Amino acid sequence: MTTSTDGRGNSEVRRHNLSIVLRQAHESQGIPRSTLTRRTGLNRSTIAALVGELVDRELIVEAEPDASNQVGRPSPLALPGPRAVGIAINPEVDAVTIAVVGLGGRVLKRVRRPTASVPSVAEAIEISAGAVAELAAEFGSDHTIVGIGVAVPGLVRARDGLVRLAPHLGWHDQPFAELLERATGYRVRAANDASVGILAESTFGAGRGVADLIYLNGGASGIGGGIMASGRVLGGADGYAGEFGHTLVNSNGALCHCGAVGCLETEVRRDRLLALVGLSDADGDEFEAALLASRSPELQREVSRQLDYLAVALRNAINTLNPSKVVLGGFLSSLYAVAPDYLDALLGAPSLTASRESISIGRAQLGANLLMIGAGDLAFESVLDDPGSFGTIRTPPEH
């Protein structure tokens, strides 16, 4: 990761170098100065100066490492600082979840605001803005909010956060990011929830260090996914790539919200599983515990049926994209936990042998915080890109 001027001015080079150092500390959740020196190709004095500036800006704190198993003088650790925080929001069909997230993927607080019915855009904005105001009052004295990131269960245009289609929410061509920005006064970035999820899992979770990865997430609003190829997330021309939930798995299946027939998310559904374990709603841990505890033959048949269809979608994805790992999140992770050997066997024989032989199937590691961590990274993007902007970020007006 050696840096150079490449014809750029000194201020631009310094911004670039500060960004690299802060991203390394953020994504590593703490990194020795000696490792920064090796990874960046910068000399020790330059790294010391860059870290010093980030410490002054309260974006990094330094700490002494455990020297008990080291030879020689240990290198100080550059850790993500506690002052900067982002707000993460995930609107769903039954609730709006809001969290305060720190650098390093630390979720400091998460609140879930249930809704009596599927929230409209106006209702989701009102709930979100109210929660943001409460959290800003609670965290404001010791923290600085850098912005808001939103994980939306639908197609979100990358350049401006326009929600083109969130079928389960009933949202069409809604400027959600722009409206929330007006309501809160904070900078807002929005993206598809599964795309946000793959960023979080690849940075902090089960996909860390994996260059070629497929991520599928199952939620109350259906199934989405993300693709990482050669270490980069594939977004597509407008940011819509990874809509695995609308993969055809049953040509005789039910009509989907998208207008097609037999999509994956019409056959693999959380609500059917909830009903069979006698729950109307549940968080991820409660839902999984109920699935694992049940001995109902009807539930076992439904689990097998859903895994059959999930395998169809995964085989197509594996043969097309040749990943080294598939990560399942949300209720798909719990579904896999009930019968992992069954899904592994389904994926073994029918897939192309060469594509399947080196792949591993895993569960998302970040649990209920996954989308909050990913949306938090959206909020942090401007600061990670330009750490010198921290301290001059726009704050909400007085009401």
C-alpha positions in Angstrom: 0.0 0.0 0.0 2.9 2.3 -0.7 1.9 5.9 -1.1 3.3 8.6 -3.4 2.5 12.1 -4.6 1.6 11.1 -8.1 1.5 14.7 -9.1 -0.8 15.7 -6.3 -0.3 18.6 -3.9 1.1 18.1 -0.4 -2.3 18.7 1.2 -4.0 16.1 -1.0 -1.2 13.6 -0.2 -1.6 14.2 3.5 -5.4 13.8 3.3 -4.8 10.5 1.5 -2.3 9.3 4.0 -4.5 10.2 7.0 -7.4 8.4 5.3 -5.2 5.2 4.9 -4.1 5.3 8.5 -7.6 5.9 9.9 -9.1 3.1 7.8 -6.5 0.7 8.9 -7.2 1.5 12.6 -10.9 1.3 12.0 -11.0 -1.9 10.0 -8.4 -3.7 12.2 -10.1 -2.4 15.4 -6.6 -1.5 16.5 -3.2 -1.8 14.8 0.4 -1.4 15.9 2.3 1.5 14.5 5.0 -0.9 13.2 2.3 -2.7 11.1 1.1 0.7 9.7 4.6 1.4 8.7 5.0 -1.9 6.9 1.6 -1.8 5.2 1.8 1.8 4.0 5.4 2.0 3.0 5.7 5.3 4.9 8.6 5.8 7.3 8.2 5.7 11.1 8.3 9.4 11.7 5.6 10.1 9.1 3.4 7.4 10.6 4.0 8.9 14.1 3.0 12.4 12.8 -0.1 11.1 11.0 -1.2 9.1 14.1 -0.5 12.2 16.2 -2.8 14.3 14.1 -5.6 11.7 14.3 -5.1 11.5 18.1 -5.4 15.3 18.3 -8.7 15.0 16.3 -9.9 12.3 18.7 -10.3 9.8 15.8 -7.6 7.6 17.2 -6.3 6.8 20.7 -3.0 5.2 21.4 -2.3 2.4 23.9 0.6 0.2 24.9 0.2 -3.4 23.8 0.6 -6.4 25.9 4.4 -6.9 25.9 4.4 -10.3 27.8 4.9 -12.4 24.7 7.0 -9.9 22.7 10.8 -9.5 22.2 12.1 -6.0 22.2 10.2 -2.7 22.6 6.5 -3.1 21.6 5.0 -0.8 19.1 2.1 1.5 20.4 -1.4 0.5 19.2 -3.5 2.9 17.2 -7.1 2.2 18.3 -10.3 3.7 17.0 -11.2 6.8 19.0 -14.5 7.0 21.0 -15.7 10.5 20.1 -16.9 10.1 16.5 -20.1 8.1 16.1 -22.5 7.4 13.3 -26.3 6.8 13.4 -27.4 3.6 11.7 -31.1 3.0 10.6 -32.9 0.0 9.2 -36.5 0.4 8.2 -38.4 -2.9 8.0 -42.0 -4.0 7.5 -42.6 -4.4 11.3 -40.2 -1.9 12.9 -37.5 0.7 12.5 -34.2 -0.1 14.2 -31.8 2.7 15.0 -28.3 2.5 16.6 -25.3 4.6 17.6 -22.1 3.1 16.1 -18.5 4.0 16.9 -15.4 3.5 14.8 -14.2 0.0 14.7 -17.7 -1.4 14.3 -18.7 -0.9 17.9 -22.5 -0.7 18.5 -22.9 1.5 21.5 -26.7 1.4 21.6 -29.5 -0.1 19.6 -33.2 0.6 19.8 -36.1 -1.0 17.9 -39.3 0.9 17.3 -42.1 -1.6 16.4 -44.8 -0.4 14.0 -48.4 -1.4 14.0 -48.3 -1.8 10.2 -45.8 -1.4 7.3 -44.4 2.1 7.7 -44.9 4.6 5.0 -41.9 6.8 4.0 -43.3 9.7 6.1 -43.8 7.4 9.1 -40.3 5.9 8.8 -38.9 9.5 8.6 -40.8 10.6 11.6 -39.8 7.5 13.7 -36.1 7.8 12.6 -35.9 11.6 13.2 -37.4 11.3 16.6 -35.0 8.5 17.6 -32.0 10.4 16.2 -32.9 13.5 18.3 -33.2 11.3 21.4 -29.9 9.6 20.8 -28.2 12.9 19.9 -29.3 14.3 23.3 -28.1 11.2 25.1 -24.7 10.9 23.4 -24.1 14.6 22.4 -21.9 15.8 25.2 -19.2 13.1 24.8 -19.6 12.3 21.2 -19.8 13.9 17.8 -22.3 12.5 15.3 -20.7 12.4 11.8 -23.8 11.4 9.8 -26.5 8.8 9.2 -26.3 5.5 7.3 -29.5 3.7 6.2 -29.8 0.0 5.3 -33.0 -0.2 3.1 -34.6 -3.6 2.1 -34.9 -2.7 -1.5 -33.2 -1.2 -4.6 -31.4 2.0 -3.7 -29.7 4.2 -6.3 -26.1 4.5 -5.3 -25.4 8.1 -6.3 -28.2 9.8 -4.3 -29.9 7.2 -2.0 -33.2 7.3 -4.0 -35.2 4.2 -3.1 -36.3 3.0 -6.5 -38.2 0.0 -5.2 -38.7 -1.5 -1.7 -41.5 -3.9 -2.6 -42.3 -5.2 0.9 -42.4 -1.6 2.3 -44.5 -0.4 -0.7 -42.0 2.4 -1.5 -41.4 3.5 -5.1 -39.0 6.2 -6.2 -38.8 7.7 -2.8 -35.9 10.2 -1.9 -35.6 8.7 1.5 -32.0 9.9 2.1 -32.8 13.5 1.1 -36.0 13.6 3.2 -34.2 12.2 6.3 -31.4 14.7 5.8 -33.9 17.6 5.8 -35.6 16.1 8.9 -32.4 15.7 11.0 -29.9 18.1 9.6 -27.3 15.3 9.3 -25.6 14.0 6.2 -27.4 10.8 5.1 -26.3 7.9 2.9 -28.5 5.0 2.0 -27.9 1.6 0.4 -29.4 -1.8 0.0 -29.4 -3.7 3.3 -27.7 -6.8 2.0 -25.0 -4.7 0.3 -24.4 -3.0 3.6 -24.3 -6.4 5.2 -21.6 -7.8 3.0 -19.4 -4.7 3.8 -19.8 -5.3 7.5 -19.2 -9.0 7.3 -16.2 -8.6 5.0 -14.7 -6.0 7.3 -15.4 -7.2 10.8 -17.0 -10.7 10.5 -17.1 -14.0 8.7 -15.8 -12.6 5.4 -12.8 -10.9 6.8 -9.8 -11.5 4.6 -12.0 -13.3 1.9 -11.6 -11.7 -1.5 -14.3 -13.6 -3.3 -17.5 -13.8 -1.3 -21.3 -14.2 -1.6 -23.5 -12.9 1.2 -27.2 -13.7 1.5 -29.3 -12.1 4.1 -32.9 -13.0 5.1 -35.1 -10.5 6.9 -38.7 -9.7 7.5 -38.8 -8.0 4.0 -37.3 -10.9 2.1 -33.9 -11.9 0.9 -31.1 -9.8 -0.5 -27.4 -10.4 -1.1 -24.1 -8.9 -1.9 -21.1 -10.0 -4.0 -17.5 -9.4 -3.4 -15.1 -10.2 -6.3 -11.3 -9.8 -6.0 -11.8 -7.8 -2.8 -14.3 -5.3 -4.3 -18.1 -5.2 -3.8 -19.9 -5.5 -7.1 -22.6 -2.8 -7.1 -23.6 -2.8 -10.8 -24.3 0.2 -12.9 -26.7 1.8 -10.4 -26.0 -0.2 -7.2 -28.6 -2.9 -7.7 -26.4 -6.0 -8.0 -27.0 -8.9 -5.6 -30.7 -9.3 -5.7 -30.6 -13.0 -5.1 -34.1 -12.9 -3.5 -35.5 -12.6 -7.0 -33.6 -15.5 -8.4 -36.1 -18.0 -10.1 -36.2 -21.2 -8.1 -39.7 -22.5 -8.8 -41.3 -22.0 -12.2 -44.7 -23.1 -10.7 -44.3 -20.9 -7.6 -46.3 -18.0 -6.2 -46.4 -14.5 -7.6 -43.7 -12.3 -6.1 -44.0 -8.6 -5.1 -41.6 -7.8 -8.0 -44.1 -9.2 -10.5 -42.3 -12.4 -11.4 -43.2 -15.9 -10.4 -41.3 -18.3 -8.1 -38.6 -16.0 -6.7 -36.4 -17.3 -3.9 -38.0 -15.0 -1.3 -41.5 -16.3 -2.1 -40.4 -19.9 -1.3 -37.9 -19.2 1.6 -39.8 -17.1 4.1 -39.3 -16.2 7.8 -43.0 -15.8 8.5 -43.7 -19.4 7.6 -41.0 -20.6 10.1 -42.3 -18.2 12.8 -45.8 -19.6 12.5 -44.6 -23.2 12.8 -42.8 -22.4 16.1 -45.8 -20.5 17.4 -44.3 -17.0 17.3 -45.7 -13.9 15.7 -42.4 -12.0 15.9 -39.0 -12.5 17.5 -35.5 -11.2 17.5 -32.8 -13.3 15.8 -31.6 -15.1 18.9 -35.2 -16.0 20.1 -36.1 -17.1 16.6 -33.1 -19.4 16.2 -33.6 -20.9 19.7 -37.2 -21.8 18.9 -36.2 -23.4 15.6 -33.5 -25.5 17.2 -35.7 -26.5 20.1 -38.6 -27.7 18.0 -39.2 -31.3 17.2 -42.2 -30.7 15.0 -42.2 -33.0 11.9 -44.1 -30.2 10.1 -41.3 -27.7 10.9 -38.6 -30.2 9.8 -40.4 -30.7 6.5 -40.7 -26.9 6.0 -37.0 -26.5 6.8 -36.0 -29.1 4.3 -38.3 -27.6 1.6 -36.9 -24.1 2.2 -33.3 -25.4 2.1 -34.1 -27.2 -1.2 -35.0 -23.9 -2.8 -32.1 -22.0 -1.2 -29.7 -24.6 -2.6 -31.1 -23.9 -6.1 -30.2 -20.2 -5.8 -26.8 -20.9 -4.2 -25.8 -23.4 -6.9 -26.6 -20.9 -9.6 -24.6 -18.2 -7.8 -21.7 -20.5 -7.1 -21.4 -21.7 -10.7 -21.7 -18.1 -12.0 -19.4 -16.3 -9.6 -17.0 -18.9 -8.3 -16.7 -17.5 -4.7 -14.4 -19.1 -2.0 -17.0 -18.5 0.7 -20.8 -18.1 1.1 -22.0 -16.3 4.2 -25.7 -16.6 5.3 -27.1 -13.9 7.5 -30.5 -13.1 9.2 -33.0 -15.9 9.3 -31.1 -17.8 6.6 -28.3 -18.3 9.1 -30.8 -19.8 11.6 -32.3 -21.9 8.9 -28.9 -23.3 8.0 -28.2 -23.9 11.7 -31.1 -26.4 11.9 -29.7 -28.7 9.2 -26.2 -27.7 8.0 -25.3 -31.1 6.7 -28.5 -31.2 4.6 -27.7 -27.9 2.8 -24.0 -28.9 2.4 -25.1 -32.2 0.7 -27.5 -30.3 -1.6 -24.7 -28.0 -2.7 -22.2 -30.8 -3.2 -23.2 -33.0 -6.1 -25.2 -30.8 -8.6 -22.8 -27.9 -8.7 -19.8 -27.9 -11.1 -17.2 -29.9 -9.3 -14.4 -27.3 -9.8 -16.6 -24.4 -8.6 -17.7 -26.3 -5.5 -14.6 -28.1 -4.3 -12.9 -25.1 -2.6 -15.9 -23.3 -1.3 -17.0 -23.0 2.4 -20.5 -22.2 3.7 -20.6 -20.1 6.9 -22.9 -18.1 9.1 -22.7 -14.3 9.6 -20.8 -13.5 12.8 -22.2 -10.1 13.6 -25.6 -11.2 14.5 -28.3 -8.6 15.2 -25.7 -5.9 14.9 -24.8 -6.7 11.3 -26.9 -4.1 9.5 -26.2 -1.5 12.2 -22.4 -1.9 11.7 -22.7 -1.8 7.9 -25.0 1.3 8.0 -22.6 2.9 10.5 -19.8 2.5 7.9 -22.0 4.4 5.5 -22.2 7.2 8.0 -18.5 7.2 8.6 -17.5 7.2 4.9 -16.9 11.0 4.6 -14.7 11.0 7.7 -12.8 7.9 6.7 -12.2 9.5 3.3 -11.2 12.9 4.7 -10.3 12.7 8.4 -9.4 16.4 8.3 -13.1 17.2 7.9 -13.8 15.9 11.4 -14.7 18.8 13.7 -16.2 20.9 11.0 -19.1 18.5 10.1 -22.5 20.1 10.0 -24.6 19.7 13.1 -28.3 19.8 13.2 -30.0 23.3 13.6 -31.7 24.4 16.8 -35.4 23.6 16.8 
